[in-house]
Amino acid sequence: MIEQLDGLEAHIAGLESVWDGGTRSAYAFYRTQAGPEIALAATLVEAAIELQALGSGAPDPPHLLLGDLCLARASRLLAAAGDQRLQIGFARAVEAVAAAAAAGQPMEPLRGLLVATMVTGR
């Protein structure tokens, strides 16, 4: 069950299984770094990368679609925040881990990339 999420419960609609599957702790971590919208966006990006199984085999279609939904929600949250530097920074973080995974190279830790973006805005 979804606990109080700083008033952002509507952004989890359709993603309850993802939230209950462990993103709650990621949100708690990111919440110490940023406001609720940005923390939830980072949480959803992290969940998307896990659902899409970057760096390992192809995910099954439901996980792939849930990952896409997480990325779409994160994008919407970042757009609503109105900070284009954060949008670009988050996109670059996803690009970096996706490119490394596609090339079979070690991926930088996504969480570190996202936190760096929150701190520097790029």
N, CA, C and O atoms as CSV, one atom per row, in Angstrom:
chain,resi,resn,atom,element,x,y,z
A,1,MET,N,N,0.833,-1.185,0.000
A,1,MET,CA,C,0.000,0.000,0.000
A,1,MET,C,C,0.879,1.251,0.000
A,1,MET,O,O,1.905,1.305,0.679
A,2,ILE,N,N,0.465,2.241,-0.763
A,2,ILE,CA,C,1.228,3.484,-0.850
A,2,ILE,C,C,1.029,4.295,0.422
A,2,ILE,O,O,-0.098,4.569,0.838
A,3,GLU,N,N,2.145,4.670,1.027
A,3,GLU,CA,C,2.088,5.530,2.193
A,3,GLU,C,C,2.082,6.983,1.730
A,3,GLU,O,O,2.264,7.257,0.544
A,4,GLN,N,N,1.877,7.893,2.639
A,4,GLN,CA,C,1.896,9.305,2.294
A,4,GLN,C,C,3.174,9.644,1.549
A,4,GLN,O,O,4.269,9.304,1.997
A,5,LEU,N,N,3.039,10.302,0.435
A,5,LEU,CA,C,4.159,10.565,-0.457
A,5,LEU,C,C,4.270,12.051,-0.732
A,5,LEU,O,O,4.365,12.461,-1.889
A,6,ASP,N,N,4.261,12.858,0.306
A,6,ASP,CA,C,4.384,14.301,0.160
A,6,ASP,C,C,3.344,14.875,-0.792
A,6,ASP,O,O,3.606,15.870,-1.469
A,7,GLY,N,N,2.164,14.259,-0.852
A,7,GLY,CA,C,1.113,14.746,-1.723
A,7,GLY,C,C,1.255,14.360,-3.181
A,7,GLY,O,O,0.549,14.905,-4.029
A,8,LEU,N,N,2.139,13.444,-3.492
A,8,LEU,CA,C,2.405,13.057,-4.879
A,8,LEU,C,C,1.830,11.699,-5.253
A,8,LEU,O,O,2.250,11.098,-6.242
A,9,GLU,N,N,0.881,11.214,-4.477
A,9,GLU,CA,C,0.343,9.874,-4.700
A,9,GLU,C,C,-0.179,9.662,-6.110
A,9,GLU,O,O,-0.057,8.563,-6.651
A,10,ALA,N,N,-0.765,10.702,-6.721
A,10,ALA,CA,C,-1.328,10.565,-8.068
A,10,ALA,C,C,-0.260,10.181,-9.090
A,10,ALA,O,O,-0.569,9.544,-10.096
A,11,HIS,N,N,0.974,10.557,-8.844
A,11,HIS,CA,C,2.056,10.238,-9.777
A,11,HIS,C,C,2.465,8.770,-9.710
A,11,HIS,O,O,3.214,8.298,-10.566
A,12,ILE,N,N,1.990,8.055,-8.720
A,12,ILE,CA,C,2.299,6.635,-8.573
A,12,ILE,C,C,1.177,5.764,-9.149
A,12,ILE,O,O,1.329,4.547,-9.254
A,13,ALA,N,N,0.061,6.380,-9.519
A,13,ALA,CA,C,-1.064,5.613,-10.064
A,13,ALA,C,C,-0.600,4.734,-11.222
A,13,ALA,O,O,0.026,5.210,-12.170
A,14,GLY,N,N,-0.912,3.466,-11.129
A,14,GLY,CA,C,-0.497,2.498,-12.137
A,14,GLY,C,C,0.875,1.910,-11.879
A,14,GLY,O,O,1.293,0.973,-12.559
A,15,LEU,N,N,1.574,2.454,-10.904
A,15,LEU,CA,C,2.925,1.986,-10.577
A,15,LEU,C,C,3.002,1.440,-9.156
A,15,LEU,O,O,4.080,1.372,-8.567
A,16,GLU,N,N,1.867,1.058,-8.618
A,16,GLU,CA,C,1.840,0.567,-7.239
A,16,GLU,C,C,2.770,-0.627,-7.040
A,16,GLU,O,O,3.429,-0.731,-6.005
A,17,SER,N,N,2.829,-1.524,-8.015
A,17,SER,CA,C,3.698,-2.700,-7.875
A,17,SER,C,C,5.163,-2.292,-7.839
A,17,SER,O,O,5.964,-2.914,-7.142
A,18,VAL,N,N,5.512,-1.268,-8.573
A,18,VAL,CA,C,6.892,-0.759,-8.571
A,18,VAL,C,C,7.192,-0.115,-7.224
A,18,VAL,O,O,8.248,-0.346,-6.634
A,19,TRP,N,N,6.253,0.694,-6.745
A,19,TRP,CA,C,6.443,1.376,-5.466
A,19,TRP,C,C,6.598,0.369,-4.336
A,19,TRP,O,O,7.499,0.485,-3.506
A,20,ASP,N,N,5.713,-0.618,-4.313
A,20,ASP,CA,C,5.768,-1.624,-3.260
A,20,ASP,C,C,6.958,-2.561,-3.419
A,20,ASP,O,O,7.318,-3.269,-2.479
A,21,GLY,N,N,7.568,-2.573,-4.595
A,21,GLY,CA,C,8.697,-3.453,-4.867
A,21,GLY,C,C,10.044,-2.908,-4.430
A,21,GLY,O,O,11.068,-3.544,-4.682
A,22,GLY,N,N,10.077,-1.763,-3.788
A,22,GLY,CA,C,11.342,-1.286,-3.258
A,22,GLY,C,C,11.691,0.156,-3.578
A,22,GLY,O,O,12.707,0.658,-3.097
A,23,THR,N,N,10.889,0.828,-4.366
A,23,THR,CA,C,11.231,2.214,-4.683
A,23,THR,C,C,11.018,3.149,-3.502
A,23,THR,O,O,11.528,4.270,-3.485
A,24,ARG,N,N,10.273,2.689,-2.534
A,24,ARG,CA,C,10.032,3.506,-1.334
A,24,ARG,C,C,11.354,3.912,-0.674
A,24,ARG,O,O,11.508,5.060,-0.259
A,25,SER,N,N,12.293,2.993,-0.576
A,25,SER,CA,C,13.580,3.325,0.051
A,25,SER,C,C,14.401,4.259,-0.835
A,25,SER,O,O,15.115,5.125,-0.328
A,26,ALA,N,N,14.307,4.093,-2.140
A,26,ALA,CA,C,15.011,5.012,-3.048
A,26,ALA,C,C,14.444,6.419,-2.890
A,26,ALA,O,O,15.195,7.394,-2.852
A,27,TYR,N,N,13.120,6.523,-2.799
A,27,TYR,CA,C,12.495,7.832,-2.614
A,27,TYR,C,C,12.971,8.473,-1.308
A,27,TYR,O,O,13.270,9.667,-1.274
A,28,ALA,N,N,13.039,7.696,-0.256
A,28,ALA,CA,C,13.505,8.229,1.033
A,28,ALA,C,C,14.923,8.767,0.900
A,28,ALA,O,O,15.244,9.819,1.454
A,29,PHE,N,N,15.779,8.047,0.163
A,29,PHE,CA,C,17.139,8.529,-0.059
A,29,PHE,C,C,17.130,9.842,-0.833
A,29,PHE,O,O,17.725,10.826,-0.395
A,30,TYR,N,N,16.453,9.860,-1.987
A,30,TYR,CA,C,16.448,11.056,-2.823
A,30,TYR,C,C,15.768,12.232,-2.139
A,30,TYR,O,O,16.096,13.385,-2.419
A,31,ARG,N,N,14.834,11.955,-1.254
A,31,ARG,CA,C,14.126,13.027,-0.558
A,31,ARG,C,C,15.075,13.806,0.336
A,31,ARG,O,O,14.826,14.976,0.628
A,32,THR,N,N,16.168,13.171,0.779
A,32,THR,CA,C,17.168,13.900,1.565
A,32,THR,C,C,18.016,14.809,0.680
A,32,THR,O,O,18.735,15.677,1.176
A,33,GLN,N,N,17.927,14.602,-0.634
A,33,GLN,CA,C,18.735,15.358,-1.582
A,33,GLN,C,C,17.964,16.484,-2.276
A,33,GLN,O,O,18.559,17.468,-2.715
A,34,ALA,N,N,16.633,16.335,-2.374
A,34,ALA,CA,C,15.843,17.270,-3.179
A,34,ALA,C,C,14.408,17.313,-2.684
A,34,ALA,O,O,14.009,16.538,-1.814
A,35,GLY,N,N,13.650,18.224,-3.249
A,35,GLY,CA,C,12.225,18.339,-2.944
A,35,GLY,C,C,11.467,17.124,-3.442
A,35,GLY,O,O,12.021,16.290,-4.157
A,36,PRO,N,N,10.207,17.022,-3.068
A,36,PRO,CA,C,9.447,15.809,-3.367
A,36,PRO,C,C,9.314,15.484,-4.857
A,36,PRO,O,O,9.432,14.318,-5.235
A,37,GLU,N,N,9.073,16.475,-5.705
A,37,GLU,CA,C,8.892,16.191,-7.127
A,37,GLU,C,C,10.174,15.667,-7.763
A,37,GLU,O,O,10.150,14.699,-8.522
A,38,ILE,N,N,11.278,16.305,-7.452
A,38,ILE,CA,C,12.564,15.895,-8.025
A,38,ILE,C,C,12.973,14.544,-7.449
A,38,ILE,O,O,13.494,13.694,-8.171
A,39,ALA,N,N,12.740,14.341,-6.151
A,39,ALA,CA,C,13.058,13.052,-5.528
A,39,ALA,C,C,12.258,11.927,-6.169
A,39,ALA,O,O,12.788,10.843,-6.414
A,40,LEU,N,N,10.983,12.183,-6.438
A,40,LEU,CA,C,10.164,11.153,-7.077
A,40,LEU,C,C,10.614,10.915,-8.515
A,40,LEU,O,O,10.620,9.775,-8.978
A,41,ALA,N,N,10.986,11.965,-9.218
A,41,ALA,CA,C,11.489,11.794,-10.587
A,41,ALA,C,C,12.743,10.920,-10.585
A,41,ALA,O,O,12.863,10.011,-11.406
A,42,ALA,N,N,13.669,11.185,-9.677
A,42,ALA,CA,C,14.890,10.376,-9.595
A,42,ALA,C,C,14.558,8.929,-9.246
A,42,ALA,O,O,15.144,8.000,-9.802
A,43,THR,N,N,13.626,8.746,-8.334
A,43,THR,CA,C,13.203,7.402,-7.951
A,43,THR,C,C,12.633,6.655,-9.146
A,43,THR,O,O,12.937,5.480,-9.350
A,44,LEU,N,N,11.813,7.329,-9.931
A,44,LEU,CA,C,11.199,6.690,-11.092
A,44,LEU,C,C,12.220,6.377,-12.179
A,44,LEU,O,O,12.105,5.356,-12.856
A,45,VAL,N,N,13.214,7.238,-12.355
A,45,VAL,CA,C,14.277,6.950,-13.326
A,45,VAL,C,C,15.049,5.715,-12.880
A,45,VAL,O,O,15.325,4.827,-13.687
A,46,GLU,N,N,15.392,5.659,-11.618
A,46,GLU,CA,C,16.112,4.499,-11.089
A,46,GLU,C,C,15.288,3.221,-11.259
A,46,GLU,O,O,15.819,2.183,-11.653
A,47,ALA,N,N,13.998,3.303,-10.964
A,47,ALA,CA,C,13.126,2.138,-11.121
A,47,ALA,C,C,13.052,1.714,-12.583
A,47,ALA,O,O,13.058,0.520,-12.883
A,48,ALA,N,N,12.981,2.676,-13.491
A,48,ALA,CA,C,12.903,2.361,-14.925
A,48,ALA,C,C,14.123,1.593,-15.393
A,48,ALA,O,O,14.000,0.621,-16.138
A,49,ILE,N,N,15.289,2.019,-14.965
A,49,ILE,CA,C,16.524,1.351,-15.385
A,49,ILE,C,C,16.551,-0.080,-14.843
A,49,ILE,O,O,16.994,-0.997,-15.534
A,50,GLU,N,N,16.085,-0.267,-13.627
A,50,GLU,CA,C,16.019,-1.619,-13.064
A,50,GLU,C,C,14.999,-2.480,-13.806
A,50,GLU,O,O,15.269,-3.641,-14.115
A,51,LEU,N,N,13.833,-1.913,-14.091
A,51,LEU,CA,C,12.789,-2.665,-14.786
A,51,LEU,C,C,13.219,-3.059,-16.199
A,51,LEU,O,O,12.865,-4.134,-16.684
A,52,GLN,N,N,13.974,-2.197,-16.846
A,52,GLN,CA,C,14.386,-2.464,-18.214
A,52,GLN,C,C,15.641,-3.335,-18.283
A,52,GLN,O,O,16.135,-3.638,-19.369
A,53,ALA,N,N,16.144,-3.727,-17.134
A,53,ALA,CA,C,17.245,-4.690,-17.024
A,53,ALA,C,C,18.458,-4.308,-17.852
A,53,ALA,O,O,19.065,-5.155,-18.508
A,54,LEU,N,N,18.812,-3.013,-17.820
A,54,LEU,CA,C,19.995,-2.592,-18.569
A,54,LEU,C,C,21.226,-3.329,-18.069
A,54,LEU,O,O,21.448,-3.455,-16.864
A,55,GLY,N,N,22.000,-3.798,-18.989
A,55,GLY,CA,C,23.212,-4.515,-18.646
A,55,GLY,C,C,23.029,-6.007,-18.525
A,55,GLY,O,O,24.004,-6.737,-18.346
A,56,SER,N,N,21.801,-6.477,-18.618
A,56,SER,CA,C,21.538,-7.917,-18.603
A,56,SER,C,C,20.588,-8.224,-19.751
A,56,SER,O,O,20.460,-7.418,-20.672
A,57,GLY,N,N,19.944,-9.330,-19.717
A,57,GLY,CA,C,19.067,-9.733,-20.814
A,57,GLY,C,C,17.892,-8.792,-21.001
A,57,GLY,O,O,17.628,-7.923,-20.170
A,58,ALA,N,N,17.203,-8.979,-22.095
A,58,ALA,CA,C,16.033,-8.157,-22.384
A,58,ALA,C,C,14.931,-8.438,-21.372
A,58,ALA,O,O,14.699,-9.592,-21.009
A,59,PRO,N,N,14.250,-7.390,-20.915
A,59,PRO,CA,C,13.158,-7.603,-19.957
A,59,PRO,C,C,11.928,-8.152,-20.663
A,59,PRO,O,O,11.801,-8.060,-21.884
A,60,ASP,N,N,11.034,-8.720,-19.881
A,60,ASP,CA,C,9.763,-9.146,-20.476
A,60,ASP,C,C,8.937,-7.896,-20.789
A,60,ASP,O,O,9.161,-6.848,-20.184
A,61,PRO,N,N,7.992,-7.989,-21.720
A,61,PRO,CA,C,7.233,-6.804,-22.140
A,61,PRO,C,C,6.565,-6.022,-21.013
A,61,PRO,O,O,6.605,-4.792,-21.047
A,62,PRO,N,N,5.951,-6.666,-20.011
A,62,PRO,CA,C,5.347,-5.852,-18.941
A,62,PRO,C,C,6.362,-4.999,-18.185
A,62,PRO,O,O,6.073,-3.852,-17.845
A,63,HIS,N,N,7.544,-5.546,-17.919
A,63,HIS,CA,C,8.570,-4.763,-17.220
A,63,HIS,C,C,9.078,-3.630,-18.102
A,63,HIS,O,O,9.316,-2.524,-17.619
A,64,LEU,N,N,9.242,-3.898,-19.371
A,64,LEU,CA,C,9.680,-2.862,-20.305
A,64,LEU,C,C,8.678,-1.706,-20.325
A,64,LEU,O,O,9.064,-0.538,-20.279
A,65,LEU,N,N,7.395,-2.042,-20.393
A,65,LEU,CA,C,6.360,-1.013,-20.421
A,65,LEU,C,C,6.277,-0.256,-19.094
A,65,LEU,O,O,6.077,0.959,-19.091
A,66,LEU,N,N,6.426,-0.951,-17.979
A,66,LEU,CA,C,6.450,-0.269,-16.687
A,66,LEU,C,C,7.640,0.677,-16.606
A,66,LEU,O,O,7.525,1.779,-16.069
A,67,GLY,N,N,8.777,0.253,-17.133
A,67,GLY,CA,C,9.950,1.124,-17.172
A,67,GLY,C,C,9.693,2.366,-18.008
A,67,GLY,O,O,10.075,3.471,-17.625
A,68,ASP,N,N,9.044,2.181,-19.152
A,68,ASP,CA,C,8.685,3.332,-19.992
A,68,ASP,C,C,7.745,4.278,-19.255
A,68,ASP,O,O,7.894,5.498,-19.332
A,69,LEU,N,N,6.778,3.710,-18.539
A,69,LEU,CA,C,5.854,4.528,-17.773
A,69,LEU,C,C,6.592,5.310,-16.689
A,69,LEU,O,O,6.297,6.482,-16.456
A,70,CYS,N,N,7.537,4.671,-16.039
A,70,CYS,CA,C,8.335,5.373,-15.018
A,70,CYS,C,C,9.106,6.536,-15.638
A,70,CYS,O,O,9.142,7.629,-15.072
A,71,LEU,N,N,9.722,6.307,-16.796
A,71,LEU,CA,C,10.469,7.383,-17.456
A,71,LEU,C,C,9.553,8.519,-17.881
A,71,LEU,O,O,9.911,9.690,-17.757
A,72,ALA,N,N,8.370,8.176,-18.384
A,72,ALA,CA,C,7.421,9.211,-18.793
A,72,ALA,C,C,6.971,10.049,-17.599
A,72,ALA,O,O,6.888,11.273,-17.693
A,73,ARG,N,N,6.683,9.395,-16.487
A,73,ARG,CA,C,6.251,10.136,-15.291
A,73,ARG,C,C,7.384,11.011,-14.771
A,73,ARG,O,O,7.158,12.156,-14.378
A,74,ALA,N,N,8.597,10.478,-14.769
A,74,ALA,CA,C,9.746,11.268,-14.317
A,74,ALA,C,C,9.928,12.494,-15.206
A,74,ALA,O,O,10.187,13.593,-14.716
A,75,SER,N,N,9.792,12.301,-16.500
A,75,SER,CA,C,9.928,13.408,-17.438
A,75,SER,C,C,8.876,14.483,-17.174
A,75,SER,O,O,9.175,15.677,-17.205
A,76,ARG,N,N,7.653,14.054,-16.916
A,76,ARG,CA,C,6.579,15.004,-16.639
A,76,ARG,C,C,6.845,15.770,-15.345
A,76,ARG,O,O,6.612,16.977,-15.282
A,77,LEU,N,N,7.330,15.080,-14.315
A,77,LEU,CA,C,7.655,15.746,-13.052
A,77,LEU,C,C,8.759,16.774,-13.243
A,77,LEU,O,O,8.688,17.877,-12.701
A,78,LEU,N,N,9.773,16.415,-14.009
A,78,LEU,CA,C,10.877,17.346,-14.251
A,78,LEU,C,C,10.424,18.540,-15.082
A,78,LEU,O,O,10.848,19.669,-14.834
A,79,ALA,N,N,9.568,18.295,-16.062
A,79,ALA,CA,C,9.047,19.401,-16.874
A,79,ALA,C,C,8.228,20.360,-16.012
A,79,ALA,O,O,8.325,21.578,-16.160
A,80,ALA,N,N,7.423,19.800,-15.115
A,80,ALA,CA,C,6.609,20.636,-14.240
A,80,ALA,C,C,7.468,21.451,-13.281
A,80,ALA,O,O,7.083,22.548,-12.879
A,81,ALA,N,N,8.624,20.920,-12.918
A,81,ALA,CA,C,9.532,21.642,-12.026
A,81,ALA,C,C,10.130,22.860,-12.728
A,81,ALA,O,O,10.561,23.812,-12.077
A,82,GLY,N,N,10.151,22.822,-14.055
A,82,GLY,CA,C,10.600,23.975,-14.820
A,82,GLY,C,C,12.098,24.213,-14.816
A,82,GLY,O,O,12.543,25.318,-15.126
A,83,ASP,N,N,12.876,23.221,-14.476
A,83,ASP,CA,C,14.332,23.372,-14.466
A,83,ASP,C,C,14.918,22.547,-15.604
A,83,ASP,O,O,15.135,21.343,-15.469
A,84,GLN,N,N,15.167,23.205,-16.712
A,84,GLN,CA,C,15.653,22.500,-17.892
A,84,GLN,C,C,17.010,21.837,-17.642
A,84,GLN,O,O,17.302,20.794,-18.227
A,85,ARG,N,N,17.829,22.423,-16.791
A,85,ARG,CA,C,19.126,21.807,-16.487
A,85,ARG,C,C,18.947,20.445,-15.839
A,85,ARG,O,O,19.703,19.517,-16.126
A,86,LEU,N,N,17.956,20.317,-14.968
A,86,LEU,CA,C,17.680,19.016,-14.356
A,86,LEU,C,C,17.172,18.026,-15.393
A,86,LEU,O,O,17.577,16.863,-15.390
A,87,GLN,N,N,16.295,18.471,-16.276
A,87,GLN,CA,C,15.784,17.593,-17.325
A,87,GLN,C,C,16.931,17.056,-18.178
A,87,GLN,O,O,17.007,15.859,-18.457
A,88,ILE,N,N,17.803,17.942,-18.577
A,88,ILE,CA,C,18.938,17.536,-19.420
A,88,ILE,C,C,19.881,16.638,-18.639
A,88,ILE,O,O,20.364,15.639,-19.172
A,89,GLY,N,N,20.148,16.974,-17.388
A,89,GLY,CA,C,21.041,16.164,-16.569
A,89,GLY,C,C,20.507,14.755,-16.348
A,89,GLY,O,O,21.261,13.785,-16.424
A,90,PHE,N,N,19.214,14.639,-16.076
A,90,PHE,CA,C,18.620,13.315,-15.897
A,90,PHE,C,C,18.674,12.539,-17.212
A,90,PHE,O,O,18.984,11.348,-17.219
A,91,ALA,N,N,18.374,13.210,-18.318
A,91,ALA,CA,C,18.437,12.543,-19.627
A,91,ALA,C,C,19.851,12.066,-19.922
A,91,ALA,O,O,20.040,10.962,-20.433
A,92,ARG,N,N,20.832,12.879,-19.608
A,92,ARG,CA,C,22.234,12.475,-19.835
A,92,ARG,C,C,22.619,11.287,-18.962
A,92,ARG,O,O,23.378,10.420,-19.393
A,93,ALA,N,N,22.103,11.242,-17.745
A,93,ALA,CA,C,22.389,10.100,-16.868
A,93,ALA,C,C,21.821,8.820,-17.468
A,93,ALA,O,O,22.491,7.787,-17.484
A,94,VAL,N,N,20.583,8.887,-17.962
A,94,VAL,CA,C,19.970,7.712,-18.596
A,94,VAL,C,C,20.749,7.337,-19.853
A,94,VAL,O,O,21.009,6.158,-20.092
A,95,GLU,N,N,21.122,8.328,-20.653
A,95,GLU,CA,C,21.899,8.063,-21.861
A,95,GLU,C,C,23.222,7.371,-21.522
A,95,GLU,O,O,23.628,6.431,-22.206
A,96,ALA,N,N,23.886,7.834,-20.475
A,96,ALA,CA,C,25.188,7.272,-20.104
A,96,ALA,C,C,25.075,5.802,-19.719
A,96,ALA,O,O,25.869,4.978,-20.172
A,97,VAL,N,N,24.093,5.471,-18.885
A,97,VAL,CA,C,23.986,4.074,-18.462
A,97,VAL,C,C,23.464,3.200,-19.598
A,97,VAL,O,O,23.870,2.045,-19.729
A,98,ALA,N,N,22.566,3.744,-20.421
A,98,ALA,CA,C,22.048,2.967,-21.548
A,98,ALA,C,C,23.131,2.706,-22.588
A,98,ALA,O,O,23.222,1.601,-23.124
A,99,ALA,N,N,23.948,3.711,-22.875
A,99,ALA,CA,C,25.027,3.544,-23.851
A,99,ALA,C,C,26.051,2.525,-23.357
A,99,ALA,O,O,26.519,1.684,-24.124
A,100,ALA,N,N,26.392,2.605,-22.086
A,100,ALA,CA,C,27.350,1.644,-21.528
A,100,ALA,C,C,26.777,0.233,-21.583
A,100,ALA,O,O,27.479,-0.711,-21.945
A,101,ALA,N,N,25.513,0.090,-21.227
A,101,ALA,CA,C,24.883,-1.234,-21.257
A,101,ALA,C,C,24.840,-1.778,-22.678
A,101,ALA,O,O,25.111,-2.958,-22.899
A,102,ALA,N,N,24.500,-0.927,-23.643
A,102,ALA,CA,C,24.420,-1.358,-25.041
A,102,ALA,C,C,25.787,-1.782,-25.575
A,102,ALA,O,O,25.883,-2.678,-26.413
A,103,ALA,N,N,26.835,-1.135,-25.086
A,103,ALA,CA,C,28.187,-1.443,-25.534
A,103,ALA,C,C,28.821,-2.580,-24.734
A,103,ALA,O,O,29.944,-2.992,-25.024
A,104,GLY,N,N,28.106,-3.086,-23.731
A,104,GLY,CA,C,28.654,-4.145,-22.897
A,104,GLY,C,C,29.753,-3.667,-21.971
A,104,GLY,O,O,30.587,-4.456,-21.529
A,105,GLN,N,N,29.755,-2.379,-21.679
A,105,GLN,CA,C,30.760,-1.795,-20.795
A,105,GLN,C,C,30.172,-1.598,-19.401
A,105,GLN,O,O,28.952,-1.572,-19.236
A,106,PRO,N,N,31.028,-1.461,-18.411
A,106,PRO,CA,C,30.521,-1.209,-17.054
A,106,PRO,C,C,29.763,0.111,-17.010
A,106,PRO,O,O,30.169,1.099,-17.622
A,107,MET,N,N,28.666,0.110,-16.282
A,107,MET,CA,C,27.848,1.313,-16.158
A,107,MET,C,C,28.241,2.068,-14.897
A,107,MET,O,O,28.527,1.468,-13.861
A,108,GLU,N,N,28.251,3.394,-15.001
A,108,GLU,CA,C,28.419,4.201,-13.797
A,108,GLU,C,C,27.171,4.013,-12.944
A,108,GLU,O,O,26.088,3.791,-13.486
A,109,PRO,N,N,27.296,4.096,-11.642
A,109,PRO,CA,C,26.106,3.973,-10.796
A,109,PRO,C,C,25.119,5.105,-11.100
A,109,PRO,O,O,25.458,6.283,-10.984
A,110,LEU,N,N,23.918,4.740,-11.482
A,110,LEU,CA,C,22.897,5.718,-11.838
A,110,LEU,C,C,22.606,6.666,-10.684
A,110,LEU,O,O,22.452,7.869,-10.892
A,111,ARG,N,N,22.532,6.143,-9.491
A,111,ARG,CA,C,22.207,6.991,-8.337
A,111,ARG,C,C,23.221,8.119,-8.188
A,111,ARG,O,O,22.847,9.259,-7.911
A,112,GLY,N,N,24.491,7.810,-8.368
A,112,GLY,CA,C,25.517,8.837,-8.285
A,112,GLY,C,C,25.358,9.898,-9.356
A,112,GLY,O,O,25.542,11.086,-9.091
A,113,LEU,N,N,25.016,9.476,-10.564
A,113,LEU,CA,C,24.794,10.425,-11.660
A,113,LEU,C,C,23.606,11.331,-11.372
A,113,LEU,O,O,23.662,12.535,-11.620
A,114,LEU,N,N,22.536,10.753,-10.850
A,114,LEU,CA,C,21.347,11.555,-10.560
A,114,LEU,C,C,21.595,12.537,-9.414
A,114,LEU,O,O,21.165,13.689,-9.476
A,115,VAL,N,N,22.281,12.084,-8.381
A,115,VAL,CA,C,22.582,12.981,-7.256
A,115,VAL,C,C,23.489,14.106,-7.730
A,115,VAL,O,O,23.288,15.261,-7.353
A,116,ALA,N,N,24.484,13.790,-8.551
A,116,ALA,CA,C,25.360,14.836,-9.075
A,116,ALA,C,C,24.561,15.872,-9.865
A,116,ALA,O,O,24.830,17.070,-9.779
A,117,THR,N,N,23.591,15.410,-10.622
A,117,THR,CA,C,22.727,16.324,-11.375
A,117,THR,C,C,21.925,17.196,-10.446
A,117,THR,O,O,21.779,18.394,-10.690
A,118,MET,N,N,21.398,16.615,-9.380
A,118,MET,CA,C,20.609,17.412,-8.427
A,118,MET,C,C,21.473,18.455,-7.745
A,118,MET,O,O,21.018,19.569,-7.488
A,119,VAL,N,N,22.712,18.103,-7.450
A,119,VAL,CA,C,23.599,19.015,-6.744
A,119,VAL,C,C,24.077,20.139,-7.662
A,119,VAL,O,O,24.082,21.308,-7.277
A,120,THR,N,N,24.479,19.771,-8.878
A,120,THR,CA,C,25.045,20.770,-9.787
A,120,THR,C,C,24.031,21.354,-10.760
A,120,THR,O,O,24.257,22.420,-11.332
A,121,GLY,N,N,22.907,20.654,-10.952
A,121,GLY,CA,C,21.921,21.103,-11.917
A,121,GLY,C,C,22.275,20.761,-13.344
A,121,GLY,O,O,21.642,21.245,-14.283
A,122,ARG,N,N,23.305,19.912,-13.511
A,122,ARG,CA,C,23.663,19.476,-14.875
A,122,ARG,C,C,24.256,18.090,-14.862
A,122,ARG,O,O,24.614,17.562,-15.915
